[in-house]
Structures are given as C-alpha cells and as structure tokens.
Amino acid sequence: MDTARDLYIVGTGGFGDRPVERGELSLALAGAELVDLLGARAVRLEGERIVPGPPLALGDRMLDGAVSALVREEPYERAEDWLWRRGEGLAAAYADALAEEGRPAGGRSPWFPRRPRPAEGAGAADGAARRHAGDRWESREPVLAALGEALGIEGGAEQADEEFLDEAVVTVLAAVGDAVTELTAVRQRREIENAAFDNIWRAPG
C-alpha cells in the first residue's frame, strides 16, 4: 500500500544517477496508486478499463483521494486515461503530503535533487520511510523496479521480473511505460522546436 510513496522517495531521494522529471514522476505515481488500489481490491481491470468496487477508506490520505477520483460510471475509464488525469500535479501532491507528515523526501528541491554523498541523505526522508523504500528498491521488488525502470532510474533491476505479477498489474505497468515514453517524446520535440526557433533569431541577417 506504500508503492507510490516509495516511488516518490526513490525518484527524488538520490537513489538514481539523475533527477527524474516531474511530469514523468507524476504519471508513474498515478500508476503506483492504481497498483495499490488493485491490491486493496478497491478496483479491478476489465481489459484496460478500471472498474471501481464499493468506496473504501484505506487509511491513507493520498490513496483515499485516489479512490474518490475514480470514475464510477460506465464505460469507466481506461488505465491510460487515469494516468494522465490523476497524474496531473501528483508529484507535487506527494511532496506536500510527505512534508506535512514530517518526512520530506529528496534534496534541496523535490523536483531536481542533487545526488547525496554517502555521508548525506540519511535525513533527506524519515529514516523508516527511506529504509522501507530503499529495501524494496534494492531487493528488486518487481512493481517498484518496473516503475523505476520506466522512469529511467538506474540501480534497480536491469529488467523488472514480471513473471509472478497479476495480469492487471502488468497492464498498468505497460500503460505507465507507454505514457512516460509519450511525455518524454513530446518534451524532446518541444526542446528541438524551441532550439530551432532560437537559432532563427540568432542567425545573422
């Protein structure tokens, strides 16, 4: 039930070799929430559509918010659409939630943390929360490893072992990978277009 929180800590707490983009992290967090909702039997997947169960109180502020955000009318929502809708601003929401709980994760900035030196980082997140996330990451837990892999975080599994994962979870992880790839491609295309536009104005007349 802590997948999204663990992912936030891994994504911003210096576990990888480079900072994770905020948009990509938000998409992956929405996927992590959906995996936990599947585990809690708050939802099920029919194909790629999220079918909600009876409203549940899961005892977690962010997951309860995810339950409240579910589309409860047919034809229900596709997992991919959930990622984009629920994911909007989700990384910021997790930053706020962890800060309010007294366990901010990451360095000076939750979006662009510097990688901590070995002597640093212990206080970057609540010790127990960071250890929990770190243990899952180092043990190559399949869901967290797959989400980290989608975000390009090195240091997790070379390839997430999905052999023993539920088919619905694999569907969600695939949707996360596709959404992150799409967002990254859009960003890169805009950077190229902006660079080309700048070059036009810098060119000698």
N, C-alpha and C positions, 0 to 999 in steps of 0.2 A: 504493500500500500504506500510505500515511500518512493516509488520509482521516479516520479517527476522531481521530487526534492533531491534525490540522489543524483539525478541527471543534472540538475541545476548546479549542484556543488561540483560535480566532475567537470562540467562545462565552463565554470567560472573560477574554480579553485586551484588552477595551476596543475591539473593532472595531465593535460596535453602540452604539446610543444608550441602552440599558438592560440591566440584568443579565438573564441567562437563568435561568429556574427550573431547579433541579437535576433534578427528575423528567423534565421535557421534554428536557433535555440528555441524560440517560441513555438515553431512548428513541431519540433521534437518533443517539447514538453506537453503539447496537446496530445501527441501520440502516446506518451508515457501515462498521461491521465487515463486515456482510453483503455490502455492495457490494464491498469489498476481497476477500472470500472468493470472490465470483463472478469477480472479475478474475484471481485466482490459480488458478481452476479447482478450488478446494477443494470447491465446491458448485455445483449448478445448480438452477434452479427448474423444477418441473413444475406449471404453473398457479401456485398460491400456496404450494406445498409445497417445502420445502428438502430436496433430495436430496444427501446428502454423497458426496463422492468418497473415494478412499483417504486415510487420515490423512496429513497433510503437516506437516513442520516448516518454518514460514515465516520463522523467524529473528527474529520479533517476539514479545515476551512476551505482549502482550495478544491479538494475533491467534492465537497458538498456543493461548491459553486459550479463544478463541472456537471454534477447531477442536475442542478437547477437549469443549466444551459441546454440540456438535451432537447431535441425536437421530438415531441410526443404525438405528432400527427402523421398519418401515412401520407406519402410513401416513405416517410422517415428520411434521415439524412445519410448521405454516403460518407464513409470514413474520410475520404479526401476532403470533402467539403467541411467536415468537422475540423480538420486540422487548420484550414485557412480561417475559419470563423472563430473558433475557440482560441486559436493561436495568436490572434491579434493582440499585441501588448502583453502576452502571457509571461514572458521573461521578466518584465518589469513588475508584474503582479507577484511573482515568486520572490523577487528581490525584496519587495515591500513586506511580504508575509514572513520571510526569514528574519528580516531586520526587526520586525515587531516581536518576534519570538525570541529575540536576543541572540540570534545566530546568523549574522550576515555571512554570506559565502562569497569569496573572491578577494581580490586585492583592492587597490585604491578605487577602482571603478568596477561595478558588476559586469560591464559590457566588455571592457578592454583591460583585464587584469594583467599585470606583469607576472611572469612565472616566478614563484617564490624560490629563494635559495633554500638549501637544506635546513638552515637554521631558522627560516621563516615558515609561515604557513600554518603552524600549529594553532595560532589564534585567529586564523582567517575565517574559520567557521567554528561553531560549537564543537568541542572535541569529540563528543559521542556521535554527532551527526556526520562529521567529516570522516571519522573512523568507519562508520557504517557504510557510507558511500564508497570510501576507499577499499573496504573489504570486498564489496560487490564488484567493484571495478577490477581489482587485482585478481579476484577469483574467476574472472571471465564469465560472470553471470550472463546468460545468453541475451536477455532483454536489454539490460543496460549496455552490454557490449555492442549489440546491434545498433542501438540508438547512438552511442558514441561513434561507431563506425560511420553512420550516416552523416554525422557532423564533422567527420574528418579528424577526430581526436585520436592521435597516436598513443600507443601504450596500452590499449585494450586488446581484445582478441584480434588476431590477424584477420580472422573471418568468424563472425558470430556463429556458434553452433546452434542451429535452429531445429535440429533433428527431433528433440523432445518437446518442442513448443506446440501449443494448441494451434490449430489451423487459423482460428480467428486472430490470434496474436501475430502469426506470420503475415496475415493480410494487413494488419495495422502497421507492422514494421515496414512492409513493402510500400505502403502508402506514404509513410514518413520519408523513406528514401527517395521516392519519386518527387514529393513536394519540395524537399530540400534541394534536390538537383535542379528543379524548375526555378526556384527562387535564386539560386546561385547563378544560373544561366542568365536570368533577367538582369541581375546586378552587374554581371560581367558585360553584358551587351550595352547597358546604360553607360558603364565606365568607358567602353570603347567609343560610343557615340559622343559622349561628353569630351573625350580627349580629341576626337576628330574635329568637333566644333571649336574647341580651343585652338587647335592648330590652324584653322581657317583664319581666325582673328590675329594670330601671331605671325602669319605668313607675310612677307614683305609685299607692299603694294607695287 
